[in-house]
């Protein structure tokens, strides 16, 4: 199956006619009241505003009203400090037709300060995934609305619809004040590894527009271990203007171990969690927060509280995890490589690992083992070999509990389940002689506690740099530690592959493609020894305003003489793809060994780079391209 990806880079400018695209969906001009008067006061209900719109699909394709989005904001460009938005809510579960007369609505808080709101966002879809989209913040909304109606209706938008809110009473310009949290001092996580933390939160709002609990955050950090994950309020119940109950579900109690010397990074762990960050927001958008990781959280909260109500200390909760919960990662006890001397390519090298886990057992499908020849990351001679494990599935096709072939009890009385697994790797034709040693290992148990060590010699930009042997031995008792990294020596007298594949051509069919259709690509490559690694091929075409179309995961269609390989891919052209000419601007390819060739730039640069590597008589006369039309 061909995989398709379309990437849009950048946004169309408001004056560039080459990117104007006519959507099959049109939104007809609609009217709004010029002014909405509200009166802020005690117990004054919010003002409900309704907007009647007419939307039509000119291709007679039924539309999906459940996807309709319409938004009004108090600014039409970024940069305003308090950007407030009102979302117009459409009725749900309506019948899908190609001609819709709908009414959406939104509530305007009675305490909202006087200001003007303008239509800033539209996104309507039909059932064939065509859409009418525009954002005033990016400058293309008015243009796209009128482009969809051009030639289809005599009506158009002279300007973006807007209305003014006039406050005649009390307005709310102050963010809510966090006052206190009431909760149990200790929460217990049982053997299942799941727990629910509940806390009662009180926040006052001086002008009574009320707290917007969906935009209110409370974070608690573990002061006993900085590596522990913070807990935070993500569910709110029993909501009033000033009170709500927060529910925190602790569903992931597991350990991540790896990096430098097996440094542990926990999701959650035993210890005291103290309030470290607060954000409060009211119904008109006024917001206040403390910085993440700040040591002045208590002082900042108390600064806003009146005398007699200041907090003596920050709210906290103690987390106690049952000792039966699986919070420890698997431990690699031994790694055996066979043979340790390889003298020809296509010979298999087996790696056998003995891994122990104390509770849930190994997830065998998580295993990843990699060897490399120790050359720096950015050196073209660096070669990496990935060990292939057999894939296993259980009923849900994802986690496979590895069979236990040895069951022991350690010095602490814990049951250790040992699993022995074997993977294989093959050196491709053209490999260079050298010593290959373990450079990356990853394994997790069924509860997602994982161990990882990824290392290579220090080099610019390397994400690794730790000692794999040190990371493995950090989890082993002294008597069981590995004496050296597993490795094998490879020697071969055959030809060495030091040349990257050569790109010969790419053909687009059709040469002119319309919106909501596909463009097909056929490309040719050659490689002198190891062969083209098809999975690495990346060809992309650039059009107006930096919009890019590219394919990945190409499929091989045929093999030719001199290791010629033909590959094919197909990319979808959406209705919002910019109209114009798309020229080849990026080619990337690797061979099986890992030799890489890459070119990127404008048409003349790419054409020059491609022709440098092609023999006489095979050079390209012009850069490959295709056109996108309406």
ZIBEL-V884341 format. One record per helix or strand of 3 or more residues. SS is the DSSP state (alpha for helix, beta for strand). FROM is the first residue (numbers start at 1). TO is the last residue. If there is no record, write none. Layout:
BEGIN
ss | from | to
SS | FROM | TO
SS | FROM | TO
END
This chain:
BEGIN
ss | from | to
beta | 3 | 7
alpha | 17 | 19
beta | 25 | 27
beta | 35 | 38
beta | 47 | 57
alpha | 65 | 67
beta | 69 | 73
beta | 85 | 89
beta | 99 | 108
beta | 115 | 126
beta | 131 | 135
alpha | 136 | 138
alpha | 141 | 149
beta | 162 | 167
beta | 177 | 183
beta | 186 | 189
beta | 195 | 204
alpha | 213 | 215
beta | 217 | 222
beta | 235 | 237
beta | 243 | 250
beta | 255 | 258
beta | 263 | 266
beta | 271 | 282
beta | 287 | 289
alpha | 297 | 303
beta | 316 | 321
beta | 331 | 338
beta | 348 | 357
beta | 362 | 372
beta | 384 | 388
beta | 406 | 409
beta | 415 | 426
beta | 434 | 445
beta | 450 | 454
alpha | 468 | 473
alpha | 478 | 480
beta | 487 | 490
beta | 502 | 509
beta | 512 | 514
beta | 517 | 526
beta | 532 | 542
alpha | 544 | 546
beta | 548 | 552
beta | 555 | 559
beta | 564 | 573
beta | 580 | 591
beta | 596 | 600
alpha | 603 | 612
beta | 625 | 629
END
